[in-house]
Amino acid sequence: MIKNIFQSRKLSGLCVLSILLVSVTILLLTNDTIDLFPYLSLSYLRRSSLSDIPTSTPISSPTNDSLSSPREPPVNQTRVDDHPSDQGLELDWLKDDKEWNVSLKIDWRRCESPDYIPCLDNTKAIKKLKSKRNMEHRERHCPEPAPKCLVPLPQRYKVPLPWPQSRDMIWYDNVPHPKLVEYKKDQNWVRKSGPFFVFPGGGTQFKDGVIHYINFIQKTLPVLEWGKKVRVVLDVGCGVASFGGTLLDKNVITMSFAPKDEHEAQIQFALERGIPATLAVIGTQKLPFPDNAYDVIHCARCRVHWHGYGGRPLLELNRVLRPGGFFVWSATPVYQHDEGHRNVWKTMESLTTSMCWKVVARTRFTKVGFVIYQKPNSDSCYESRKNKDPPLCIEEETKKNSSWYTPLLTCLPKLPVSPIGKWPSGWPERLTDTPVSLLREQRSEESFREDTKLWSGVMSNIYLYSLAINWTRIHNVMDMNAGYGGFATALINKPLWVMNVIPVEGEDTLSTIFDRGLIGIYHDWCESFNTYPRSYDLLHSSFLLTSLSQRCDLMEVVVEIDRIVRPGGYLVVQDTVEMLKKLNPILLSLRWSTNMYRGKFLVGLKSSWRP
């Protein structure tokens, strides 16, 4: 028809152009694959790269129409991978299963706050506490039953800036909390600049910048060898985590932590920047880490009274510090000499001596100073103490996997006997060498080797190339049941980091993960995780949900996953067919796009929809 029009020349060129434009418009409007946010759909990811999307693109807020009558997700929102040669008959059950593409009809509601953290924002439980003297109100108090609301987005929320740009600047609208800018304006933590927060690398103790501070520590104690001998660091009271973020350039991975307190959103800043961080406090309970885990622990004016509560906070550091490891304490009592600071210093001297810590470096100057302590390698010093206070722990107090809702120790755990107590290999050899925690367990070592080999193959053959995941936009990753850390190890050459989570009901392998030079944490997935909403780009679960669903409500677990993942972020689940069939309708009800590969891997992609 159009050809005839041209040949007859009955219409002008302008008229022909108008007809073509109208035709194209009609085709677009009738095409059922149109998506207002194409970069949040799996079909788009197969023909384009998310890295092409301008980072300033805002995530849309729901309109009034969508609030009054939410649109049901379309049937074709679930897409089966179109590689029949790979799939064979494994997807036959999908073709015949009419329920697979059907969303559950759930009347989802919004949570009140875009920064809601269920186990830390339980005001009813916090009000009932008899004491707040030892930071009890900053510890976990999970609501029962667990909430099933969806956390709203901040207004004008944007696709986060990519790494490494995000380390130096983030969108103000994503973390619209200016209080810290004013509170720390003289210390150069963070500044507001137009639509951004920028992070100059300053800090309470970093008068000349964090790079100078880190290099000065290395110069003062060369044996530290950042990125070789020292690989895994704990930063207590981390602020906006500039210390840990800078150490990434030296092949050092840092678990930065701080409580959710009056220093508004400091951990949220850290995670938005792409720096490993979690919400925690040294109050009355153990930190969710294993014994003898960290090579170095750092505290720069972290406001922890180490000598308080009978010295239990310092004993907790001793528990999680590796034998022969170092504690860098950068604080005013090290270099100021008024009566109050002198008293604190004397108390610290007494405590550290009773714990057999020795001072290996100390510096004093007008701007900042620090002292570096070293934990002993063996129990010989403990036995030779005249005054055995604190006493050595009995075995029941230091059993494996015992740091979940467990009171702080009042004793010194016995140190592992060599070879288990020896320092791991230098980095990067320690990633693949036999972890020191497995040196006496031949069967475990064989399992470790098999696990490493398995994940290397699965990652290269499936995860990186077959699941329609845009890895160029992935930086904050969480493995929900990490095992020996094989998943994280297989990703070690990618510009990302992995939070390795060990479920408290399973086998305790977290020491192995730290021995490998990776970071991780204990958690019970029947409860909310200690992180801000929209913290992670990808969550990974391998055969976790089937066993977990026997203890808790799958719906509550999925709501927590939805809270943690950023819009445009992924959930990758490897599990049984039965579990995937239960999981998919829930994800569809949340307006996630889902995809199946080989009938074994479900990939979910979170949209910007909120009820």
Buried (B, 14 or more C-beta within 10 A) or exposed (E): EEEEEEEEEEEEEEEBEEEEEEEEEEEEEEEEEEBEBBBBBBBBBEEEEBEEBEBEEBBBBBEEEBEEEBEEBEEEBBBBBEEEEEBEEBBEEBEEBEEBBBBBEEEBEBBEEBBBBBBBBBEEBBEEEEEEEBBBBBBBBBBEEBBBBBBBBBEBBBBBBBBBEBBBBBBBBBBBBBEBBEBBEEBBBBBEEEEBBBBBBBBBBBBEBBEEBBBEBBEBBEEBBBBBBBBBBBBBBBBBBBBBBBBBEBBBBBBBBBBBBEBBBBBBBBBBBBBBBBBBBBBBBBBBBBBBBBBBBBBBBBEBBBBBBEBBBBBBBBBBBBBBBBBBBBBBBBBBEEEEBEEBBEBBEEBBBBBBBEEBBBBEEEEBBBBBBBBBBBBEBBEEBEEEEBEBBEEEBBEEBBBBBBEBBBBBBBBBEEEBBBBBBBBBEBBBBBBBBBBEBEEBBEBBBEBBEBBBEBBEEBBBEBBBBBBEBBBBBBBBBBBBBBBBBBBBEBBBBBBBBBBBBBBBBBBBBBBBBBBBBBBBBBBBBBBBBBBBBBBBBBBBBBBBBEEBBBBBBBBBBBBBBBBBBBBBBBBEBEBBBBBBBBBBBBBBBBBBBBBBBBBBBBBBBBB
